[in-house]
Amino acid sequence: MTIKLKEGERLDELQRNGYWIIQNSRKFCFGMDAVLLSGFARVRPGECVLDLGTGTGIIPILLRGKTEGRDFIGLEIQEESADMARRSVAYNQLESSISIVTGDIKEAAALFGAASFDVVTSNPPYMTGKHGLVNPDWPKAIARHEILCTLEDVVREAAKVLRPGGRFYLIHRPFRLAEIMTVLIKYKLEPKRMRLVYPFVDKEPNMVLLECLLGGKSRITVEKPLIVYKEQGVYTDEVYDIYGY
């Protein structure tokens, strides 16, 4: 299938099922966190998945390639990103299983209805207004800072749209872990599985992956650390496997 790219766009191979994705480096490109979340999330055959803040659709596309889920929906507030996501879905001929919806995370339950999904994923903005400088480029600022939605918005809407016993998968920053846990438990999303991600074996973790169960009992499994690099510029074997190389 041929596709017309807009100014500044490029077509990148995902090394997974022959899939490609349209990105614009002047706006925002997906990062390792999205790939790691797609490797951490568990989607069973026939399940329906919602990705909150899908950007250019990387997580639904990767999950479609890695799992046997039935339907995948990406919700994105920025129309330019949503448009790229739709064209990537079309380019990969995945329209029958992936849909991209333009809309606000804060209105997810109103858009899709309560108890509509088996799995919700999110790679949300990590920073509040108090954390670091806000990027002057608006699309990048929205992706990185809590400008249009907060952590609580994401968690609240995930809890609303999940079916009883549904699972929520989140990647975030460890420095906000206490706050994250508090908000999750407030909305009855019980953390069940956690994995810390370390750039190098001798460095502090810079990402945390969480699996939460709606209405679950209090018990969490802390998995072995995920180390990204074994040396500068060289991924560990596990990260290569997640990427699909």
N, C-alpha and C positions, 0 to 999 in steps of 0.2 A: 504494500500500500504506500502510495506517495502522500506526502503531507507538506503543506506550505508553512515554513517557519516565519515568524514575525521578526522585526528588527531586534537584534540582541539575543535571539533564541538559538539554542543548539539542541541536537538530538544525541543523548548519551545512552550507551549500552549498559544494561543492568547486570549482565553476566548471570541471568536467571531466566530460563525458559525462552531465551531469545527475545526477551522484552527490552524495550527502549523507553526513555522518558524525555519529555521536552522540558528544558530549563532555560532560565535567563540569568546569567551570572551577574548582571547589573541589578537584579532584583534580589532573588534569594534562591539558593540551590540547597537540596537536601544534604544533610550531614550524616556522620557515622551514627548519631543517636537514633535516627529513624531506622537505619539498617539493623542496629542492635535490638531495637524494640520489636522489629518484625521477626527476629530470630528467637526472642524470648517469649513472645505471645504464642499461646496454644489455641488453635482453632480446630474443632472437631468436624468430621464430615457432616455436611448439611446445615451447619450453623450460619447465622446471620451476624454480620460484623459492621459496626459503625466506627469510623475514625474521626475524632473531633479535632478540627484544625488541620485538615489534610494537606494544606499547601498545594503542591503540584501533583498530589496523588500517590506519592512514593509508597506509603505503607499499604494501602489497599492493593496496589499492583504487586508488591512483593509478597503479601499474604496470599494473594490469588495464585502466585507461582509456587509457594511453599506449602500450602495447606489444601484441604478438600472442603473448605467452607463453601456455602451455596451462594450467598449474596454479600456483597461488600459495598458500603456507602461511605463516601468521603464528604464531610461537611466543611466548607471553607467560606470565610466571610469576604475575602478579597477576590473580586470577579476576575481579575487578570490571572491570578494563580489558578482559580477554578477552571478558567478557559483552557489553560495549558494542560491541566489534569484531564479534562474531557477529551482533548485532542490526543493525549498520550493513550488514553483508554481506547479511543477509536483506532489509533495507529496499531495497537497491539491486538485489535479485534476482540476486545473484552467487554463490549457493551452489554452482553447478555448476563454478566455477573458483577460488573462494577458500575455504580452510578455516582456521579459527582453533583452535589447540591450546593448552591450558593446560599449561605445563611449564617446566622449568628449562633455561636455555641450556646449563648445564654438562652436561646429559644429552641434548643434541640428537642426537648420533650413536646413542645407545642408543634414542632414541625413533623415529628415522627410518631408521636403518641407514646404513652407510658408502656413499659414492659414490652418493647418491640424488638429487642436485640439479645442475642446470647452472649456476645462479646463486644466490649467497647475498648478502643485503644486511643491513646493520646500522647503526642510529643509536644506539650504546650510551651508557651513562653516561660522561661526560667526565672527571669528577673523582675522584681518590682521596681517602682520608680526610684527607690532608694539604692538600688544595686547598679553601680557603674553608670557610664555615659550612655544616653539613648542615641542610637544611630540616626543621623540626619536623614537617611534614606528611609522613607515611611514604610515600605513593605518589609524591610529588614528589621526596623524598629518594632513593628507589630509582631513579627515572628519571635523576637527575642525578649521583649518586655511586656509586662501585663498592662497593655494600653487598652485593648478592646475586651479583654476578659481576664479574670483572676483565677488562681488555683481553685478557689472555692466554687466559682462558676463551672469549671470543668468537672469537678468531682460531683457537684450537685446534679448536673444534667446527666452525667453518666449513671448515677444511681437511679434517676427517674426512668431512663429509657431501657435499663437492663431488666430482663426477666428475673424472677426470684431464682437465686442460685447462679445468676450470670456472673461473668468475670470481667474485671476492669484491669487493663494493662497500661502502665504509666512509666515513662522515663523522665527523670528530673535530676536536680542537683542535690548532693548529700548535705550541703550546708543548710538546706531547708527541710531536712528529714523530720525533725520534731514537729514542725508545722504541718507537713504532709500527712503524717500519721494521725495527728489530731483531727484534721479535716476529713480524712477518710473514715475514721471511726464515727465522727459526727453523723455521716450519711450512711452508716451501716455497711460500708464497704470494708470488710475485715481483711487486713493484709495477711496473705497466706504464704507468699514466696517473695524473697528479696535477694537481689544480687548486686553487689557493688562492682563498678567498673573502674579499673586502674589504668592510667596511660602506660606506666612502667611498673615493674614489680616492686621497686623501691620508692614509689611516689604515693601520695595520698589519692584516694578515689576522687574522680571528678564527675561521675554519673552514678545513678542508682536506678535499677529496674525493679518494678513492683507488680505482683499479681494479687488482686484483691477479689474477694468473693462476696457478692451481695447477700447479706444475712448470714454470713459464715460465723463459726465459733472462733474464739480467740486462741489462735495457735499459728505461729509463723515459722517457716523454714528458711534459714539463711544459707544460700547456696555458696559454693566455692567462688572466690573472686574471679572475675574475668579480666585478664591482662591483655591490653591491646597490642603493645609493641614488645618484641623480644630484644630489639635494638632500634636505634634511630632509623625510621623509614621502613622497617621490616615488621609486618604484622606477625602475631603468633598464629600457629596453625588453626586454632579455634576461630579466630577472627576471619582468616581466609575462608574457612568453612562456612561461616555465617554469610559472608559476602557471596559465596558460591563459586569462588575461583578454583 
